[in-house]
Amino acid sequence: MNSYDVAIIGSGPGGYVAAIRCAQLGMKTAIIEKYATLGGTCLNVGCIPSKALLDSSHHYEDAVKHFEEHGIEIPGEIKINLEKMIGRKQAVVDQTTGGIDYLMKKNKIDVYQGLGSFKDATHITITGDETTEIEAKNTVIATGSKPASLPFISIDKERIITSTEALKLKEIPKHMIVIGGGVIGLEMGQVYKRLGSEVTIVEYLDRIIPTMDAALSKELNKVFKKAKFKINTSHKVKSVERVGDEVIVKADDKKGNEVEFKGDYCLVSVGRKPYTDGLNAEAAGVKLTDRGQIEVNDHLQTSASNIYAIGDVVKGAMLAHKASEEGMLVAEILAGQKPHIDYNLIPGVVYTWPEVAAVGKTEEELKEAGIAYKLGQFPMRALGRSRASMDLDGFVKILADAKTDEVLGVHMIGARCADLIAEAVVAMEYKASAEDIARMSHAHPTFAEAIKEAALAATEDRALHV
């Protein structure tokens, strides 16, 4: 039987990063993955493939709608080859997961393919093509999450689908009904809207991207409606039925009236839930919460002292980069170090176009907490860079403490905001004030200038270009 200092169950961004960091710190490390490829949901059926399709569909939309204005004339009809587009997406996935294989070999991490199940707190049975048992002094559970559904919905993976199936459709839907106005639903909805589908969003709460600052939701809603999305908020879905190649969704609106939607595909994107199937956590003394999450303390240690859990399977935002940070934290704790994560500074991003990104407190949270704040906001359309690229939608909004001027939250929507948010994270990590950001030079012309201008606006309303 092979023995290890640490075994990681699950090879997503939390698991494989934890494995690499453990190996870097001198631990004999094994990683266990039930699927044939490493990388978990993110690399195989989540973050990476969805961004590949978002980029491809964005290129198509630009070619159809914007190239001529740029002076680019394409003779003949511009056509979509969906099979080739899906193939390119898969090539990106294969290259990325292949990179994880390389990193495992480079760091001398043993990879086991099969379902990892606890025999007890220090022994794991791996069931794959053959059954293997290993011994681990410490174990990190990184089994991630899977798409959630509603109890009355039967996912047939053909017409009533999750994001996994949406990434490999063989045809462009005529009318895609999306249940859920969160990140996944909006991103996949935008992919197919660009390719020519009619898209209807049905959201239970009173706004899309409901966990983000309300101003971001309002702006994205405006952009999506301009693009002819049909957005139905405050709608409670009560039935989803497939009749042949048609899907019928029934919901009650905010007045209690029944509304019916008909389409050829229905994407169910109502969030994700922790995945612990087959783990046999009880045998190791690992407790789960009522919500199916693994119970952990502030050091991500479970009720079994030598077993830790990270990522989507524990409390907190279900984000790949959050899982990676937790993977590094656990590895360093096992090595006797004292790492730290500030969960308030884990940024959130929606990869629609315009992109949406945020870090820190929302305006609603500050109001609820009774914290006095200043607000500075700057529109993207006032930037020279935005006019040059024709990306005029959106803004940057900075919330700063009314007394100390410390930046408490940054919320942005616009071109390249997924990248721009990193500046806000760095600033807030170092407790920067709005004045600090306002006095830092930002290259011109760039989208990042909107951050400086919003900081100026939060500092005695000193924005220069609006």
N, C-alpha and C positions, 0 to 999 in steps of 0.2 A: 504494500500500500504506500502510495506517495504521500509525503507529509509536507505541509507548507506553513509559512509564517502567517500568510493571509490568503484567503480564497474570496473571489468576488463572484457573486451570482448575478449575471446580467451584464451585457457588454455595450450598453448605450453610452451617451456622453458622461454619465455619472460613473458607470462601471469601468469603462476602459481608461478613463482619466485616473480613477482611483488606482487601477492596476499599474499604470505607468509610474505614478508618483510613489507607490509602495516599492516598486522595483528600483526606482532612482535612489530611494532611501535605504537600499540594501536588504530588503525583505524578499524571501523566496515566495513568488506569487503565482497563483493560478487564477484563470478566469473561466467561467462556465456560461455557455450560451445555448439556449434550446434550439435556436434557428440555425440555418446553414451558414449565414453570414453574420459577421460582427457589426456593431454599430447601433443596434436597437431600433426603436421606432424612429428616432430622429433621422438617422442616416438612410434607413431603408424605406420607410413609408410616412415620413413626417417632414421635418424641417428642410432637408436637402432636396428631395424630389419635388416638394411643393414650390420651392423657390426656383427650381429649374423650369417648371411649367409657368410660373409667374413671369419669369424673364422671357421665355419663348413667346408667350401670349402678348407680352408688352411690345416685343419687337413687331409682331404682326399688326397690332393696333396702331403703332407708330407708322408702319408702312402704309396702311390703309387710310389713316386719318391725318397724318402730320407731315409725311415726307414731301408732298407737293408744296406745302408752305415753306419748307426748307430749300426749295429749288431742286428737289430730287424727283425726277420723273421716271416711272417704271412702265415700260410699254406692256400692254396686255393685262390680263386679269391676275390679281394677286390671289393665290390659292393657299389653303391650309392642307398640309399633309399630316393629319393627326397621328397616324402610325409612326411617321418619322419623328414627330415632336415627342411622343411617348418614348420612342427608342433613344432619343438624345437624353431624355430625363434618366432613363435606366443606365445609360453609359456614365452619366455623372455619378449616379448611385454606386455603380460597380467600381469606378475609380476611387471613390471616397472610402467605401468599405474595404477595398483592397489596400488602401493606405493604413487602415487600422491593423490589418494582418501584418503589414510590414513593421508597424510600431511594436506589436506584440513580440515578433521575432527579434527586433533590435534590442528590446529591453529584457529578453530572455524570460518571457512570461509564458507559462504552459497554458495552452488553450484546450478546453474540453468541450466537445459538442454533445449536447443532450440536456435533459431536464434535471436541474439541480434540486435535490430534496434532502432536508435534514433527517439524518438518522438519530442524531443527538446533537448537543451543542458544539461538538468538535469533529463530527463525522458527516460527510455529505455523500449521498448516493447520486450518481449521474447516470440517467437512463437515456441512451441513444441507440445507435446501431448495436452496441453492447453495453452491459451494465458495469460501471466502475465505481469504486469507493475511494475517496481521498480523506485525509485527515488535515484539519486546519486549526492552528492555534487561535486565529481570529477570522471572522467572516464578515464581509460587507454585502448586504442585500441591496441590489440595484435593479430590481425586476421591473421597474417602470409602471406604465399604465396602458390601458386600452380604451378605445372609444366607448363612451357611455351611451345609453339609449333611454327610452321611456318604456315603462313596463308593458304598454299595450302595442308597441311597435315590433313587428317581426322583420328583422333585417334579412332580406333574401340575397343580398350582395349582387343583385342583377339590376333591379329597378329601384329598390329601397336600399340605399347604400351608406357606407361610412366614408370617411376621408381616404381610407386605404383603397377602396374600389374606385373612388373618384380620380385617383392618380393613374389609372390604367384603363379608362373607358375606351371602347373601340369605335365610338361614334360621338359626335357633338350633340348633346341633348337639344331638343327643340325648346323645351321649357323645364328648367331645373328648379324645383322647390327646395329651398334650404331651410331646415328647421334649426334655428339658432343663429343669432346675430353676433356671435363672438368671433374670435380670431380665425379659427379654422373655416367656419362657414363663409365669412367675408372673403378670405383669401381664395378659396376654391370657387366661390361664386364669381369672383372677378375674373379668374382664369377663363371660365366658360362664357361669361358675358362678352369678353373680348373676342372670343372665337365665334360668336353669333347666337348664343343661347339667350332665350328670355330667362331672366332669373328673378324669382320671388323669394324674399327673405321673410320668415315668420319667427318673431322673437317674443318670448313670454314677458320680458321686462319692458319698461317704457322707453328704452333707447338701445341702439346698437352699441357694441363694445362697452357694456354697462359697468365694468370694473374700472374703467379709466375715467379721467377727468371729463365732466359733462361737456366742456367746451370742445374737446376733441371729438366726442360723439356727435355733437351738433354739426361740426364742420365736415366730418366724414359722411354723415347722412346727406348733407347738402351736395357733396361731390357725387355720391352714388345715385342720388335722385336725378342729377344732371345727366348721368350716364344711362338713365332709363331703367335702373333697378326698381323693382316694386318692393317697398319696405313696409312691413306690417308689424308694428310694435304693439305691446300690450295685448297680444293674442295668445290664448292658451290652447295649444293643440290637444285634441281629445281622441282623434282616430287617424290612422294612416292605412289605406287599403289599396292593394294592387288588383286591377282588373285588366287582365291581358297585358298590354304594353303601356297602360295608363295607371298613374298613381293618383289617388284622391285623398287629399288632406282636409280634414274638418277641424275647425278651431272656433273658439268663442272670442269675440272681440271684447274691448274693455266695457262695453255696455251689456255684455252677456248675449249678444246676438250671434247665431251660428254663421260662419263664413266657410265657403268651400273653395279649395284651390285644386286645379287639375294640371298635371304635367306628365312628361314621360319618364322623369327621374326625380327621386326625392333623396336629398343628401341630409342625413341625420347628423347634426353637429352640435350636440347639447353638452359638450364637455368630455372629460376623460375620467376614468376611475382607476384606483390603484390595482395593480395586477399581482396577485400572490398565489394564483392557482398552482397546486402541485408542490408548493414550497414546504409543506408539512412543518410550518413554523412552531406549532405547539410542541412538537417533539424536542425542539431546542429550547423551549421555555420562552419563546418570543411572543409577546402579546400584541394583539391588533385592537384598534379602536372601533367604536360603533360604526364609523364610516368606512371601515375596511383598510384604513391606513395602518402602518406599523408604528407602534408607540415608541417614541424616542425621547431622550432628555436633551439638554442644550448642547451636548457633545455628540448627538446623533447615535447615542448608545441605546440599545434596546433593553428590555427587561432581562436579557441574558448578557452578562457583563462583557463577554468576548465577541458579541455580535453587534454590528452597527447596520444602519439602514440610511439610504440617501435617495434623493431625487423624487420622482413622482409618487413613490410608494410611501413617503412620509408627508407631514404637514407642509404647507406653503405652496407658492406658485409652481405650477407644472411647467417649468422652463428648462431647456437643455443646459443653459449656462449656469442656472442655479444648481442643477445636479452636478455639473463639473466642479463648481466651487466646493460643494459638499464632499465630493470624492477626494479632492486635495486635502480638505480639512481633516477628514478621517485618517487618511494616510499619515499626515503629519502628527496627529494625536497619537497614533500607534508608534510613531518614532520618538515620542517623548517631547515633541514641540508644543507650542501654545498658539495655534492659529486662531483666526477669528473671521467671522462673516457678519457684515452688517446687512441684514435682510431688507432694510429700508432702501438700500442702494443697489438692489437687483433691478436692472432696467427691464421694462416690458416693451415689446415691439409688435406691431401689426404690419405685415409685409404687403399690404395693398399698395396701390399708387393713387394718391400720395401715401407715403409711409407714415405710420403713426408710432410715436415712441414717448416714453415717460419714465421718470424716476422720482422717488420721494413721495411726498404727500400731495394728494389732490386738493383742490380748493374746497370740495365738500368735506373732506376729512379735517381740514384746518378749522372750518366753521363749526363742525360737530365737536371738536376738541376745545373750542373757545380760544384758539390761538390767533392773536392779532397779526395780520400779514399785509404786505404790500404786493401789488401786482404790476408786472410789466409785460406788455405784449407787443409783438411786432409782426406785421403781415409779410409773408414770403413775396408777394407781388411787388413790394417796394424795393426788392433787391435787383441790381443789374444782372446778376447771374441767373435769377429766375426768369427775367425777361428774355435773356439770351437763349435759354433752353426751353422756353414756353411752359415752365412748371410754375404756374402762378398761384395755385391753391395752397392754403394753409397758413400757419403762423407758428411762432415760438412764444411760449408763455412761461414766465418765471415768477415764482412765489417766494418772497423773502420775509423773514421775521421783521415785524414793524419796528422793533426796538434795536435789535442787534444787526440787522441787515443780512444775517446768514441765510443762504439759499436753502429753502425747505422742500421745494419741488420744482421740476422742470418738465413741461408738457409741450410736445411739438407735433405738428403734422405738416408734411411737405416732402419735397424731393430729398432723398438721402438722409432722412431723419434717423433711420436705423443706425447709420454711422455717426451722425452728429450727436446722438445722445451720450456717446462715450465722453465727450467733453464735459457734459453736466455731471456724469458719475465721478469723474476725476475731481472736478471742482468741489462737489459735495463731500467726497471722501476727505478732502483737506479743509473742510469747514469754510469754504470760500463765501465771501459776501457778494451781493449783487455788484457792489462797487468794485470788488476785485476783478470780476469778469469784465465789467465795463471798461476798466483801464488796461486790459490786455489787448495787444494788437492782433487783429484777425485779418488774414490775407484778403485782398480785394481783386477781382470779384469772386465771392464764394457764397454758398448757402449758409456757411457758419457765421457769417456776419449778422444773421438774424438773431443769433444768441447774444452777441455783444449789444445789439440794438435793444433787445428785450431787457437786458440787464441795465442799460442806460434808462429805459423807460421805468424800470422799478426803482431807480435811483433818482428821485426828484423829477421824474418825467422828463428825462434829458435825451430821449431818442432823437437822432439827428435827421433821419431820412423819411420821416413820416409826419 
